[in-house]
Amino acid sequence: MNLGATGHLFSLLLGLSLGSFANVCIYRIPLKQSIVHPPSSCPHCGGRIRFYDNIPLLSYLLLMGKCRNCRHPISYRYPIVECLTGLLSLILFTIYGVSFQYLLSLLCAATLVIISFIDLDHRIIPDVLSLPGVAAGWAVSLFPWGVYWLDSLIGTLAGGGSLYIVAVAYERLTGREGMGGGDIKLLAMIGAWMGWEALPLVVLIASLTGAVIGLVFILFSGKGYRFRIPFGPFLSLGALLYLFFGRDLTRWYFGLFL
């Protein structure tokens, strides 16, 4: 096996392992539980999960998606998060290779995955993820592989500020809260990591995909316009697409107007 193939395999395994940890965060953070103690256990029977039953993806397949102790079905969410994070790691390694940029981009991507699934489950974006994420974006901007520090600072202010203005205007016009503070802080975090130039495309992608998927859910959920769609996953999707295809997307987007 050559060095390139070894590196890609390592990145995939690293991503799967990070995805397993992401599942712990997704489950425990909204419950305000420690993400390091106690060890993993079945949420149904409370039985401790052995290390050989906690191998990313493989254990789920060997156990046929059921707890070894109580045989209660394990949510398909667990292998989905592991596979998604593994795939993101593999793509980022293909783009950046062995570098700090790969590791930092993977950290950012994994955080966006955790935020997205928490928002889907609980309709919240915990400050414990978004606010340290802003600080981490600022810290990375001080190094050569990050965005320029001023772009990061402007991105934070523009990202959080723009959504705040939209949220206040919507609430005054309709009398209802249309966007939570979590979304505002998430876009501030994205701006800190990717700079202000990323924000128009991130918001555009999030708005278009959110509108389409939201319309589908409204039509088929039977709840009408009372059905609330979390916006965090769509902001995360826009950020990930920009992370992968930022230059090409920017060139295409501004080419529409020039």
C-alpha positions, 0 to 999 in steps of 0.5 A, spaced: 500 500 500 503 506 497 503 512 502 497 516 498 492 510 499 495 509 507 493 517 508 486 516 505 485 510 509 487 513 515 483 519 514 477 515 513 478 511 520 480 518 523 473 521 521 469 515 523 472 515 530 471 522 530 464 521 528 463 516 534 465 521 539 460 526 535 455 521 537 456 522 544 456 530 543 450 530 540 446 525 545 449 528 551 450 536 550 443 537 550 442 534 556 448 538 560 452 531 561 459 530 561 462 528 554 468 524 557 464 521 563 461 516 564 463 511 559 458 510 553 452 506 555 445 504 552 440 509 553 435 504 553 437 499 558 443 503 561 448 497 560 455 499 559 458 498 552 464 494 551 470 497 547 469 491 542 462 494 541 464 501 540 468 500 534 465 505 529 460 502 524 463 495 524 460 494 531 453 496 528 453 492 523 456 486 527 450 487 532 445 488 527 443 495 529 441 492 536 444 493 543 448 486 546 445 487 552 437 488 551 437 487 544 433 494 543 434 497 536 440 502 536 438 508 532 440 509 525 443 516 526 449 513 529 452 510 523 449 515 519 453 520 523 460 516 523 459 515 515 458 522 514 464 524 518 468 519 515 466 521 508 468 529 510 475 527 513 476 523 506 474 529 502 478 534 506 484 530 506 484 529 498 483 537 498 489 539 503 493 532 504 497 532 511 497 539 513 494 543 519 489 546 514 486 538 514 486 537 521 483 544 523 478 544 517 476 537 520 475 540 526 470 545 524 466 540 519 465 535 525 463 541 529 458 543 524 455 536 524 454 536 531 450 542 531 446 540 525 444 534 529 442 537 535 438 542 532 434 537 528 433 533 535 432 539 540 431 545 535 437 548 539 444 550 538 448 550 544 452 556 546 458 551 548 459 549 541 458 556 537 461 561 542 468 557 543 467 556 535 468 563 534 474 564 539 477 558 535 476 561 528 479 567 531 485 563 533 486 560 527 486 566 523 492 568 527 496 563 523 498 563 516 493 557 514 487 561 516 483 566 513 486 573 514 484 576 522 481 582 519 476 578 515 475 573 520 473 579 525 469 582 520 465 575 518 463 574 525 460 581 526 457 581 519 454 574 520 451 575 527 449 582 526 446 580 519 441 575 522 440 579 528 437 584 524 433 579 520 430 576 526 429 583 530 425 585 523 421 579 522 419 579 530 417 586 529 413 585 523 409 578 525 410 578 532 413 571 532 420 569 533 423 567 526 430 566 528 433 563 534 439 566 537 443 560 536 442 561 528 445 568 529 451 565 533 452 559 528 453 564 522 458 568 527 462 562 528 462 560 520 464 568 519 470 567 524 472 561 520 471 562 513 471 570 513 466 575 511 467 573 503 464 566 505 457 569 508 453 571 501 454 564 499 453 560 505 446 564 506 444 563 499 445 556 499 442 555 506 436 559 504 435 556 498 435 549 501 431 551 507 426 553 503 425 547 498 426 542 504 421 546 508 416 547 503 416 539 502 415 538 510 410 543 510 406 540 504 407 533 507 407 533 514 400 535 515 402 541 520 401 547 515 405 553 516 406 551 524 411 546 522 418 549 524 424 547 520 431 548 524 435 553 520 442 550 523 443 544 518 442 549 512 447 554 515 452 548 516 450 545 509 452 552 506 458 552 510 461 545 508 459 546 501 463 553 501 469 549 505 469 544 499 468 548 493 469 556 495 473 558 490 469 555 484 462 557 487 464 564 489 467 565 481 460 562 479 456 566 484 459 573 482 459 571 475 452 572 475 452 579 476 459 581 472 
